[in-house]
Amino acid sequence: LRRASADEKQAQIDSVRAFQETHAEQTEAALHTLQQVALNGGNIFAELMNTVRVASLGQISNALYSVGGEYRRNL
């Protein structure tokens, strides 16, 4: 198991922030479309393929959580 150094962690954070800034104008619309597909019972996977081009995993997770809540597996 290899752990990331502080520099590697910071580089990843900077990369995500730059990605979000680059796609800021498109993100809101893409996330809204993804939420509508989820609410209407559509094919979320297909829409995710479009959304990941302009939104980070955190943004996508938050958008889906806001319309669907948290998944809890029954044990």
C-alpha positions, 0 to 999 in steps of 0.5 A: 500500500502506497500513501500519497505525499502531501505534495501529491495530495495538494496536486490532486486538490489543485487539479480538481479545483482547476477542472471545476473552474474550467467547466463551471458554466456547464456544471449546473445544467449537467447536474440538474439534468442528472437529477431529473433523470434520477427522479424520473427513473431514467438511465442514470448510468448513461447520463453519468457518462455526460455529467463526468465530463463537466462535474467532479465526483463530489459534485455528482455525489452531492447532486444525487444525494439531494434528490435520492438520499443516502443508500443504506444496505439492510444487513 
